[in-house]
Amino acid sequence: MAEPRKKGLISHGVAAQNRKARFDYKINDTIEAGVMLVGPEVKSLRAGRATLADAWAGERDGEIWLFNVYIPEWQAGSFVARFEPRRPRKLLLHKKQVRELIGAITRDGTTLVPMDIHFNERGVAKVTLGLAEGKKKHDKRAAIAARDWQRDKARLMREKG
């Protein structure tokens, strides 16, 4: 007999999202990577409590790491395993992917931005990384103007008919 689903927990789908990433950066390419997590971190992710607002990915000792992701400690239950909520977390990638990403981020103006943390169909936590270039202030203003125009245009079409 199947176990009933616990209320509010995410078995697959997006657990945390960096909503400002596409506004602040021009995303050239995306890649999916696994994340090394401990048990309570996975429980907090399944509860949807992580924050990617100030997160970034970079190279350390020839590997790609995820920095400044906030995953709060799991408070429920009797399992007592403390961890640092903002600790660096190693990303799991193939060696060829690591070499390509390190080469890309050493170039001027390119960075790795975590777009979201999600659970795939098998229930494994994955991070979508965007290979991105920072937008200038005038690019951001143009994006805001285009978004406002699309909203106004949709409103006019809805009113006219």
Backbone as a chain_set.jsonl record, in Angstrom:
{"seq": "MAEPRKKGLISHGVAAQNRKARFDYKINDTIEAGVMLVGPEVKSLRAGRATLADAWAGERDGEIWLFNVYIPEWQAGSFVARFEPRRPRKLLLHKKQVRELIGAITRDGTTLVPMDIHFNERGVAKVTLGLAEGKKKHDKRAAIAARDWQRDKARLMREKG", "coords": {"N": [[0.838, -1.179, 0.0], [0.533, 2.205, -0.829], [2.292, 4.93, 0.624], [0.784, 7.722, 2.241], [0.981, 11.043, 0.885], [2.968, 13.532, 2.378], [1.801, 16.57, 3.679], [2.461, 19.561, 1.975], [5.104, 18.98, 1.217], [7.627, 18.712, -1.281], [7.877, 16.471, -3.841], [8.693, 16.214, -6.465], [9.696, 18.733, -8.767], [10.014, 22.365, -8.678], [11.926, 23.604, -6.026], [13.212, 25.859, -5.02], [13.712, 29.136, -6.323], [15.529, 31.477, -8.282], [14.42, 34.369, -8.871], [15.229, 36.862, -9.781], [17.319, 36.413, -11.456], [17.117, 36.26, -14.311], [16.487, 38.875, -14.809], [18.676, 40.379, -13.885], [20.795, 39.267, -15.285], [22.03, 38.271, -18.535], [21.217, 35.337, -19.817], [23.135, 32.941, -21.318], [23.489, 30.184, -21.655], [22.316, 27.106, -20.227], [22.775, 24.662, -17.632], [22.384, 21.536, -16.0], [23.029, 20.4, -12.758], [24.025, 18.083, -10.204], [23.728, 18.168, -6.59], [25.628, 18.058, -3.619], [24.262, 17.162, -0.685], [23.255, 17.052, 2.797], [21.12, 14.96, 4.842], [19.092, 16.497, 6.46], [19.137, 18.893, 5.018], [17.972, 18.216, 2.595], [15.399, 17.661, 3.463], [14.59, 20.247, 4.287], [14.684, 21.51, 1.803], [12.673, 20.073, 0.457], [10.521, 21.038, 1.845], [10.408, 23.502, 0.767], [11.912, 25.708, 1.629], [14.289, 27.008, 0.956], [16.585, 29.629, -0.145], [17.672, 31.423, -2.924], [18.556, 33.958, -3.453], [20.994, 35.51, -3.111], [22.842, 33.808, -4.137], [25.631, 32.162, -5.756], [27.76, 30.516, -8.137], [30.964, 28.993, -8.368], [34.503, 28.373, -9.004], [36.549, 26.208, -7.12], [39.437, 24.75, -6.09], [39.649, 23.302, -8.505], [37.087, 22.333, -8.884], [33.506, 22.77, -9.167], [31.554, 24.803, -7.134], [28.74, 25.662, -5.08], [27.824, 28.643, -3.693], [26.714, 30.533, -0.852], [23.988, 29.819, -0.711], [20.965, 29.722, 0.97], [19.836, 27.393, 3.088], [17.733, 26.556, 5.485], [18.051, 25.124, 8.813], [16.597, 21.95, 9.585], [13.883, 21.746, 11.619], [11.879, 20.118, 12.629], [10.984, 16.939, 14.086], [13.093, 14.349, 15.594], [15.612, 14.095, 14.678], [18.835, 15.073, 14.98], [20.999, 16.809, 13.429], [23.204, 19.092, 12.891], [23.957, 21.763, 10.664], [25.705, 24.203, 8.716], [23.793, 26.849, 7.551], [24.448, 28.425, 5.291], [26.585, 27.164, 4.059], [29.248, 26.271, 1.711], [28.414, 24.253, -1.086], [29.176, 21.353, -2.843], [29.031, 20.877, -6.356], [27.871, 18.386, -8.568], [29.279, 17.315, -11.404], [30.27, 16.222, -14.712], [33.723, 15.642, -15.601], [34.484, 16.835, -18.016], [32.474, 18.762, -18.335], [33.045, 20.364, -16.117], [35.59, 21.371, -16.803], [34.882, 22.871, -19.105], [33.124, 24.771, -17.973], [34.79, 26.095, -16.112], [36.622, 27.204, -17.867], [34.888, 28.948, -19.197], [34.026, 30.724, -17.171], [36.377, 31.986, -16.472], [36.804, 33.723, -18.461], [36.323, 37.195, -19.246], [33.665, 38.889, -17.656], [31.766, 36.816, -17.56], [29.676, 34.66, -15.706], [28.563, 32.139, -13.34], [25.308, 31.501, -12.572], [22.999, 30.391, -10.219], [19.896, 29.208, -11.177], [17.609, 27.772, -10.354], [16.608, 25.398, -7.821], [15.662, 22.128, -8.02], [13.656, 19.115, -7.891], [14.125, 16.175, -9.648], [12.398, 13.693, -11.736], [12.998, 11.329, -10.45], [13.265, 12.149, -7.88], [15.614, 13.365, -7.061], [17.732, 15.963, -5.958], [18.514, 18.743, -7.928], [20.42, 21.381, -9.49], [19.846, 24.123, -11.556], [22.041, 25.767, -13.509], [22.967, 28.893, -14.833], [24.9, 30.09, -17.473], [26.081, 33.159, -17.605], [26.005, 36.681, -18.523], [26.47, 39.833, -17.046], [23.883, 42.3, -16.955], [23.681, 45.66, -18.126], [22.66, 48.837, -16.697], [20.998, 50.248, -18.479], [20.054, 48.206, -20.104], [18.437, 46.813, -18.342], [16.483, 48.747, -17.866], [15.314, 48.866, -20.406], [14.208, 46.304, -20.538], [12.269, 46.501, -18.552], [10.63, 48.485, -19.676], [9.735, 47.152, -21.994], [8.312, 45.026, -20.848], [6.292, 46.465, -19.497], [4.987, 47.62, -21.707], [4.008, 45.319, -23.016], [2.173, 44.448, -21.095], [0.378, 46.653, -21.057], [-0.497, 46.55, -23.714], [-1.802, 44.074, -23.776], [-3.86, 44.638, -22.004], [-5.237, 46.655, -23.443], [-6.067, 45.188, -25.705], [-7.756, 43.371, -24.509], [-9.772, 45.073, -23.56], [-10.753, 46.248, -25.92], [-11.575, 44.154, -27.441]], "CA": [[0.0, 0.0, 0.0], [1.337, 3.418, -0.964], [2.284, 5.814, 1.774], [0.156, 8.989, 1.89], [1.916, 12.14, 0.694], [2.985, 14.488, 3.48], [1.286, 17.855, 3.243], [3.4, 20.646, 1.774], [6.441, 18.574, 0.812], [7.819, 18.632, -2.722], [8.529, 15.229, -4.242], [9.387, 16.605, -7.688], [9.341, 20.094, -9.15], [10.904, 23.43, -8.219], [11.956, 23.805, -4.58], [13.625, 27.249, -4.809], [13.944, 29.769, -7.616], [16.167, 32.787, -8.285], [13.547, 35.089, -9.79], [15.896, 38.038, -10.331], [18.462, 36.024, -12.293], [16.899, 36.653, -15.711], [16.448, 40.333, -14.878], [20.012, 40.916, -13.656], [21.793, 38.657, -16.165], [21.646, 37.726, -19.827], [21.559, 33.913, -19.725], [23.569, 32.42, -22.613], [23.377, 28.729, -21.691], [21.976, 26.527, -18.927], [23.264, 23.311, -17.4], [21.828, 20.946, -14.787], [24.061, 19.741, -11.955], [23.619, 17.526, -8.928], [24.237, 18.886, -5.422], [25.912, 17.223, -2.456], [23.507, 17.653, 0.456], [23.043, 16.128, 3.907], [19.711, 14.618, 4.992], [18.185, 17.574, 6.858], [19.062, 19.9, 3.956], [16.994, 17.723, 1.629], [14.078, 17.854, 4.077], [14.274, 21.671, 4.193], [14.393, 21.788, 0.389], [11.357, 19.517, 0.143], [9.539, 21.927, 2.457], [10.412, 24.733, -0.014], [12.378, 26.783, 2.494], [15.597, 27.514, 0.541], [16.629, 30.936, -0.792], [18.772, 31.556, -3.88], [18.646, 35.374, -3.815], [22.374, 35.992, -3.181], [23.69, 32.653, -4.433], [26.469, 32.156, -6.951], [28.575, 29.309, -8.29], [32.316, 29.317, -8.787], [35.509, 27.325, -8.992], [37.41, 26.072, -5.946], [40.27, 23.544, -6.159], [39.37, 22.551, -9.724], [35.714, 21.826, -8.862], [32.492, 23.814, -9.144], [30.862, 24.842, -5.853], [27.607, 26.566, -4.943], [28.085, 29.462, -2.523], [25.744, 31.465, -0.291], [22.595, 29.358, -0.782], [20.44, 29.609, 2.324], [18.945, 26.264, 3.366], [17.651, 26.582, 6.943], [18.098, 23.838, 9.5], [15.328, 21.252, 9.726], [13.545, 21.825, 13.036], [10.917, 19.09, 13.037], [11.488, 15.589, 14.326], [14.116, 14.163, 16.616], [16.903, 13.951, 14.015], [19.651, 16.225, 15.327], [22.231, 16.921, 12.641], [23.357, 20.522, 12.633], [24.798, 22.141, 9.537], [25.756, 25.638, 8.46], [22.781, 27.116, 6.527], [25.024, 29.039, 4.084], [27.863, 26.529, 3.751], [29.444, 25.94, 0.294], [27.973, 22.905, -1.447], [29.825, 20.886, -4.063], [28.15, 20.5, -7.456], [28.292, 17.146, -9.208], [29.314, 17.446, -12.858], [31.304, 15.444, -15.38], [34.994, 16.365, -15.696], [34.474, 17.659, -19.227], [31.626, 19.916, -18.041], [33.777, 21.221, -15.183], [36.62, 22.075, -17.575], [34.23, 23.861, -19.953], [32.594, 25.852, -17.144], [35.908, 26.864, -15.566], [37.11, 28.011, -18.988], [33.915, 30.005, -19.505], [33.951, 31.754, -16.127], [37.628, 32.739, -16.389], [36.677, 34.823, -19.427], [35.845, 38.429, -18.628], [32.244, 39.218, -17.675], [30.89, 35.65, -17.552], [29.534, 34.096, -14.366], [27.605, 31.045, -13.17], [24.212, 31.94, -11.706], [22.004, 29.345, -9.97], [18.56, 29.645, -11.577], [16.646, 27.141, -9.452], [16.88, 24.07, -7.276], [14.447, 21.344, -8.241], [13.746, 17.672, -7.762], [13.755, 15.541, -10.914], [11.353, 12.666, -11.641], [13.439, 10.314, -9.488], [13.309, 12.741, -6.555], [16.974, 13.774, -6.759], [17.887, 17.415, -6.004], [19.37, 19.248, -9.006], [20.509, 22.832, -9.612], [19.988, 24.624, -12.917], [22.994, 26.869, -13.538], [22.966, 29.68, -16.06], [26.149, 30.736, -17.851], [25.459, 34.457, -17.831], [26.737, 37.941, -18.544], [25.709, 40.843, -16.323], [23.222, 43.337, -17.749], [23.906, 47.045, -17.736], [21.457, 49.493, -16.195], [20.093, 50.6, -19.582], [19.415, 46.966, -20.557], [17.374, 46.515, -17.385], [15.398, 49.703, -18.124], [14.647, 48.438, -21.641], [13.401, 45.132, -20.21], [11.102, 46.988, -17.804], [9.752, 49.176, -20.63], [9.109, 46.138, -22.857], [7.343, 44.301, -20.033], [5.153, 47.362, -19.285], [4.265, 47.745, -22.965], [3.265, 44.073, -23.235], [1.042, 44.457, -20.167], [-0.585, 47.645, -21.546], [-1.055, 46.048, -24.97], [-2.754, 43.022, -23.438], [-5.023, 45.304, -21.4], [-5.989, 47.308, -24.524], [-6.701, 44.155, -26.534], [-8.837, 42.799, -23.724], [-10.852, 46.052, -23.496], [-11.3, 46.519, -27.262], [-12.357, 43.108, -27.894]], "C": [[0.883, 1.242, 0.0], [1.179, 4.294, 0.273], [1.624, 7.135, 1.393], [1.192, 10.104, 1.818], [1.808, 13.115, 1.865], [2.601, 15.86, 2.937], [2.412, 18.873, 3.108], [4.792, 20.253, 1.335], [6.493, 18.371, -0.692], [8.525, 17.335, -3.063], [9.257, 15.416, -5.569], [8.846, 17.956, -8.113], [10.294, 21.088, -8.502], [10.776, 23.625, -6.712], [12.326, 25.251, -4.24], [13.99, 27.843, -6.159], [14.585, 31.133, -7.405], [15.431, 33.635, -9.311], [14.226, 36.294, -10.43], [17.017, 37.696, -11.297], [18.282, 36.48, -13.735], [16.806, 38.164, -15.871], [17.849, 40.917, -14.772], [21.06, 40.412, -14.649], [21.177, 38.261, -17.498], [22.145, 36.281, -19.837], [21.887, 33.391, -21.125], [23.324, 30.922, -22.745], [22.984, 28.244, -20.294], [22.507, 25.101, -18.857], [22.673, 22.824, -16.077], [22.924, 20.175, -14.06], [23.441, 19.165, -10.69], [24.251, 18.31, -7.791], [24.497, 17.896, -4.304], [25.254, 17.852, -1.237], [23.505, 16.607, 1.566], [21.54, 15.978, 4.1], [18.782, 15.748, 5.392], [18.073, 18.687, 5.816], [18.03, 19.496, 2.915], [15.583, 17.918, 2.178], [13.662, 19.319, 4.012], [13.948, 22.072, 2.766], [13.012, 21.282, 0.014], [10.238, 20.355, 0.745], [9.495, 23.275, 1.739], [10.942, 25.926, 0.747], [13.719, 27.378, 2.085], [15.466, 28.87, -0.152], [17.867, 31.02, -1.671], [19.078, 33.009, -4.217], [20.09, 35.845, -4.0], [23.347, 34.893, -3.586], [24.498, 32.848, -5.705], [27.281, 30.866, -6.97], [29.947, 29.718, -8.809], [33.247, 28.138, -8.626], [36.304, 27.382, -7.699], [38.115, 24.731, -6.064], [39.93, 22.677, -7.375], [37.983, 21.937, -9.775], [34.758, 23.012, -8.831], [31.704, 23.688, -7.84], [29.733, 25.861, -5.907], [27.774, 27.314, -3.621], [26.852, 30.283, -2.143], [24.277, 31.089, -0.527], [22.12, 29.159, 0.646], [19.449, 28.45, 2.38], [18.869, 26.165, 4.886], [17.685, 25.181, 7.541], [16.697, 23.265, 9.638], [15.001, 21.16, 11.206], [12.67, 20.67, 13.513], [11.61, 17.754, 13.288], [12.598, 15.55, 15.348], [15.509, 14.041, 16.01], [17.731, 15.205, 14.269], [20.96, 16.147, 14.549], [22.344, 18.381, 12.238], [24.27, 20.735, 11.435], [24.73, 23.646, 9.383], [24.772, 25.958, 7.339], [23.345, 27.693, 5.228], [26.356, 28.404, 3.682], [28.007, 26.302, 2.241], [29.057, 24.485, 0.04], [28.566, 22.526, -2.798], [28.773, 20.5, -5.098], [28.735, 19.293, -8.172], [28.13, 17.272, -10.716], [30.368, 16.503, -13.418], [32.56, 16.297, -15.519], [35.035, 17.296, -16.901], [33.623, 18.915, -19.006], [32.331, 20.892, -17.114], [34.839, 22.018, -15.924], [36.009, 23.171, -18.441], [33.724, 25.049, -19.13], [33.704, 26.716, -16.56], [36.503, 27.742, -16.658], [36.181, 29.172, -19.297], [33.915, 31.097, -18.448], [35.267, 32.507, -15.937], [37.643, 33.861, -17.425], [36.02, 36.014, -18.749], [34.332, 38.594, -18.768], [31.285, 38.043, -17.671], [30.865, 35.056, -16.145], [28.534, 32.947, -14.378], [26.556, 31.473, -12.147], [23.278, 30.767, -11.48], [20.602, 29.884, -10.263], [17.49, 29.067, -10.653], [17.229, 25.851, -8.89], [15.576, 23.309, -7.416], [14.732, 19.87, -7.994], [13.296, 17.069, -9.086], [12.721, 14.441, -10.683], [11.704, 11.578, -10.631], [13.519, 10.849, -8.064], [14.69, 13.186, -6.116], [17.08, 15.296, -6.92], [18.901, 17.802, -7.072], [19.349, 20.764, -8.983], [20.63, 23.157, -11.098], [20.884, 25.847, -12.846], [22.886, 27.589, -14.875], [24.344, 30.279, -16.27], [25.747, 32.115, -18.359], [26.468, 35.593, -17.909], [25.866, 38.968, -17.847], [25.096, 41.867, -17.265], [23.614, 44.707, -17.216], [22.584, 47.662, -17.309], [20.478, 49.823, -17.321], [19.404, 49.363, -20.167], [18.246, 46.601, -19.637], [16.182, 47.448, -17.594], [14.625, 49.318, -19.374], [13.76, 47.233, -21.38], [12.141, 45.54, -19.456], [10.116, 47.66, -18.745], [9.028, 48.18, -21.527], [8.037, 45.364, -22.09], [6.096, 45.155, -19.784], [4.32, 47.51, -20.553], [3.446, 46.486, -23.254], [2.033, 44.004, -22.333], [-0.034, 45.43, -20.635], [-1.263, 47.175, -22.825], [-2.096, 44.962, -24.698], [-4.014, 43.623, -22.824], [-5.878, 45.972, -22.472], [-6.717, 46.299, -25.384], [-7.886, 43.542, -25.808], [-10.033, 43.752, -23.676], [-11.536, 46.263, -24.846], [-12.026, 45.323, -27.828], [-12.048, 41.854, -28.43]], "O": [[1.863, 1.318, 0.742], [0.109, 4.387, 0.874], [1.884, 7.635, 0.299], [2.156, 10.119, 2.584], [0.711, 13.477, 2.291], [3.036, 16.252, 1.854], [3.224, 19.03, 4.021], [5.612, 21.139, 1.094], [5.526, 17.916, -1.303], [9.654, 17.113, -2.625], [10.324, 14.838, -5.776], [7.688, 18.286, -7.856], [11.265, 20.698, -7.854], [9.676, 23.788, -6.184], [11.807, 25.808, -3.272], [14.51, 27.151, -7.034], [14.235, 31.857, -6.473], [15.778, 33.622, -10.491], [13.834, 36.707, -11.521], [17.608, 38.593, -11.897], [19.211, 37.034, -14.323], [17.026, 38.68, -16.966], [18.179, 41.857, -15.496], [22.094, 41.052, -14.838], [19.988, 37.959, -17.592], [23.351, 36.035, -19.863], [21.033, 33.395, -22.011], [22.989, 30.441, -23.828], [23.286, 28.9, -19.297], [22.666, 24.425, -19.874], [22.486, 23.608, -15.146], [23.656, 19.395, -14.67], [22.456, 19.691, -10.171], [25.215, 19.044, -8.009], [23.69, 16.998, -4.061], [25.638, 18.939, -0.805], [23.726, 15.423, 1.313], [20.767, 16.782, 3.579], [17.765, 15.954, 4.729], [17.042, 19.354, 5.73], [17.293, 20.343, 2.408], [14.675, 18.299, 1.439], [12.505, 19.614, 3.716], [13.046, 22.876, 2.534], [12.258, 21.975, -0.669], [9.128, 20.38, 0.214], [8.647, 24.111, 2.052], [10.478, 27.047, 0.539], [14.251, 28.204, 2.827], [14.407, 29.223, -0.671], [18.976, 30.727, -1.225], [19.797, 33.271, -5.181], [20.374, 36.531, -4.982], [24.555, 35.036, -3.396], [24.109, 33.592, -6.605], [27.46, 30.214, -5.942], [30.076, 30.663, -9.587], [32.854, 27.06, -8.18], [36.686, 28.457, -7.237], [37.463, 23.688, -6.131], [39.925, 21.45, -7.278], [37.723, 21.095, -10.634], [35.158, 24.13, -8.507], [31.243, 22.603, -7.486], [29.775, 26.807, -6.693], [27.855, 26.698, -2.558], [26.058, 30.673, -2.998], [23.414, 31.967, -0.54], [22.792, 28.503, 1.443], [18.366, 28.514, 1.8], [19.833, 25.736, 5.521], [17.388, 24.191, 6.871], [15.727, 24.007, 9.791], [15.758, 20.562, 11.971], [12.724, 20.293, 14.683], [12.689, 17.488, 12.76], [12.996, 16.576, 15.899], [16.488, 13.899, 16.742], [17.362, 16.289, 13.818], [21.91, 15.49, 14.976], [21.643, 18.84, 11.336], [25.226, 19.99, 11.22], [23.798, 24.287, 9.869], [24.899, 25.389, 6.254], [22.77, 27.468, 4.163], [27.171, 29.053, 3.027], [26.999, 26.155, 1.55], [29.338, 23.604, 0.852], [28.471, 23.279, -3.768], [27.76, 19.881, -4.771], [29.948, 19.194, -8.356], [27.018, 17.329, -11.24], [31.25, 16.042, -12.694], [32.481, 17.525, -15.553], [35.557, 18.408, -16.819], [34.001, 20.005, -19.435], [32.232, 22.106, -17.294], [34.976, 23.22, -15.698], [36.546, 24.277, -18.512], [33.878, 26.2, -19.539], [33.576, 27.939, -16.515], [36.85, 28.897, -16.407], [36.642, 30.266, -19.623], [33.816, 32.277, -18.784], [35.279, 33.563, -15.305], [38.393, 34.828, -17.293], [35.256, 35.859, -17.796], [33.784, 38.457, -19.862], [30.077, 38.256, -17.771], [31.896, 34.962, -15.479], [27.752, 32.804, -15.319], [26.882, 31.77, -10.998], [22.796, 30.184, -12.451], [20.173, 30.88, -9.68], [16.582, 29.776, -10.22], [18.198, 25.297, -9.409], [14.519, 23.775, -6.99], [15.883, 19.442, -7.903], [12.225, 17.4, -9.593], [12.225, 14.275, -9.568], [10.817, 10.976, -10.027], [13.808, 10.094, -7.136], [14.925, 13.369, -4.922], [16.58, 15.855, -7.897], [20.007, 17.262, -7.119], [18.384, 21.371, -8.517], [21.421, 22.542, -11.812], [20.542, 26.843, -12.208], [22.731, 26.957, -15.92], [24.901, 30.902, -15.367], [25.141, 32.232, -19.424], [27.601, 35.493, -17.44], [24.649, 38.978, -18.035], [25.714, 42.257, -18.256], [23.847, 44.888, -16.021], [21.519, 47.086, -17.529], [19.266, 49.696, -17.145], [18.287, 49.465, -20.674], [17.201, 46.14, -20.097], [15.028, 47.025, -17.515], [13.399, 49.432, -19.398], [12.668, 47.141, -21.94], [11.066, 44.988, -19.694], [8.909, 47.443, -18.64], [7.838, 48.341, -21.795], [6.97, 45.08, -22.633], [4.975, 44.65, -19.849], [3.09, 47.525, -20.491], [2.301, 46.587, -23.694], [0.971, 43.554, -22.763], [-1.219, 45.098, -20.62], [-2.465, 47.375, -23.003], [-3.153, 44.942, -25.328], [-5.12, 43.158, -23.101], [-7.104, 45.878, -22.43], [-7.868, 46.524, -25.759], [-8.905, 43.23, -26.425], [-11.179, 43.308, -23.741], [-12.753, 46.436, -24.91], [-12.974, 45.461, -28.601], [-12.951, 41.087, -28.764]]}, "num_chains": 1, "name": "protein.A"}
